[in-house]
């Protein structure tokens, strides 16, 4: 019988003066916490629509988090196998 696990990702978004910053924080276990970072900047010639900056920064933070999770998995595999590991997206 399999056991379901719950991993929680919290995305925090802050915007000021046309610049948006996002952090995607993953809590996957008792000791595992990873953070991805994303940023977006309003082009001066574009209309200021804060929701779009939020979406871009959050998406970039989630992509960064995914990459960090792959790196963490590769390190864990390498620690067990003692072989070089190369994971791709």
C-alpha positions in Angstrom: 0.0 0.0 0.0 1.4 3.4 -1.0 1.5 6.4 1.3 0.6 9.8 -0.1 2.9 12.6 0.8 2.0 16.2 0.9 4.6 18.8 -0.3 3.6 22.4 0.3 4.8 25.3 -1.9 4.1 28.8 -0.7 4.6 31.6 -3.2 5.3 35.1 -1.8 5.0 38.1 -4.1 6.1 41.6 -3.5 5.8 44.5 -5.9 7.1 48.0 -5.7 7.7 50.7 -8.4 7.4 48.4 -11.4 9.6 45.7 -10.0 8.2 42.4 -8.7 9.9 39.8 -6.6 8.7 36.3 -5.8 9.8 33.4 -3.7 8.5 29.9 -4.1 9.2 28.0 -0.9 9.0 24.2 -0.9 8.5 22.3 2.3 8.8 18.6 1.4 9.7 16.9 4.6 10.9 17.5 8.2 14.3 18.9 7.1 13.8 19.7 3.4 13.2 23.3 2.4 14.1 24.8 -0.9 13.5 28.3 -2.2 13.2 29.5 -5.8 13.5 33.2 -6.7 11.8 35.1 -9.5 11.8 38.7 -10.6 10.0 40.8 -13.2 10.5 44.4 -14.2 8.0 46.7 -15.9 9.1 47.9 -19.3 8.7 51.7 -19.2 6.8 51.6 -22.5 4.3 49.0 -21.2 1.1 49.6 -19.4 1.4 48.9 -15.6 -0.7 45.8 -14.9 0.6 44.5 -11.6 -1.0 41.0 -12.0 1.2 40.4 -15.1 4.3 41.2 -13.1 3.1 38.9 -10.3 2.5 36.1 -12.8 6.0 36.5 -14.4 7.9 36.7 -11.1 5.9 33.7 -9.6 6.5 31.6 -12.8 10.2 32.4 -12.7 10.4 31.5 -9.0 8.6 28.2 -9.6 11.0 27.4 -12.5 14.0 28.2 -10.3 12.6 26.0 -7.6 12.2 23.1 -10.0 15.8 23.5 -11.1 17.0 23.5 -7.5 14.9 20.4 -6.8 16.6 18.6 -9.7 20.0 19.6 -8.4 19.1 18.3 -4.9 17.8 15.0 -6.4 21.1 14.6 -8.4 23.1 15.2 -5.2 21.1 12.6 -3.3 21.5 10.1 -6.1 25.2 10.7 -6.2 25.5 10.3 -2.5 23.9 6.8 -2.7 25.6 5.6 -6.0 28.9 7.3 -5.7 28.7 7.9 -9.4 28.4 11.2 -11.3 24.8 12.1 -12.0 23.4 14.4 -14.7 19.7 15.0 -14.8 18.0 16.9 -17.5 14.7 18.7 -17.5 
